Amino acid sequence: MKLNEKGIEKHPAQTIIVSNLAMGAWIALGTVSCWFLHPIAAWVYLAVALLLVGVVLRKLVCTNCYYYNRWCGTGWGKLSALMFKEGEMEKFSRSVGVKIAPPTYGLLSLVPLVLLIIALVQEFTIPKIVVMVLLLLISAYSAFLSRRKGCQNCKMSTVCPGSVS
């Protein structure tokens, strides 16, 4: 297994903080978007998003990653080590987690956008438009800008099927 030699060994705290703030904003905006349709939809979205992002993907992706128990670009390697036993790095590229991560993150945007559009059809308001624009912006940032930079600095980018570097 050949790792990216240009990858960062220990990511700076600033990167980790910005990454987590962006993820928090993404989930918060998704939750607000769902709330516009119905509060129960928002609570379900929030619970599922936190469970998938904070637990399931940490188990299925991070336990097999080089950054397990290290400071990756999100700090989730350290989080994963607090919750789960280390896996095998050789299994990373073919793990189920790497396969379900893209659709999981895609649904973080798609589900609230669909529910928000339904809410907009029911009643058009400026706050809904503002939340939709912000959700689209944070989704684009996470999917393109943040991801590209993160992949360039990641030791696993040479073996990760989701890498854009």
HELIX and SHEET records of a PDB file:
HELIX    1   1 ALA A   13  LEU A   37  1                                  25    
HELIX    2   2 PRO A   39  LEU A   51  1                                  13    
HELIX    3   3 LEU A   52  VAL A   56  3                                   5    
HELIX    4   4 LEU A   57  LEU A   60  1                                   4    
HELIX    5   5 CYS A   62  ASN A   64  5                                   3    
HELIX    6   6 TRP A   76  MET A   83  1                                   8    
HELIX    7   7 MET A   89  ARG A   94  5                                   6    
HELIX    8   8 VAL A   96  GLN A  122  1                                  27    
HELIX    9   9 ILE A  126  ALA A  140  1                                  15    
HELIX   10  10 TYR A  141  SER A  146  3                                   6    
HELIX   11  11 ARG A  147  GLN A  152  1                                   6    
END                                                                             
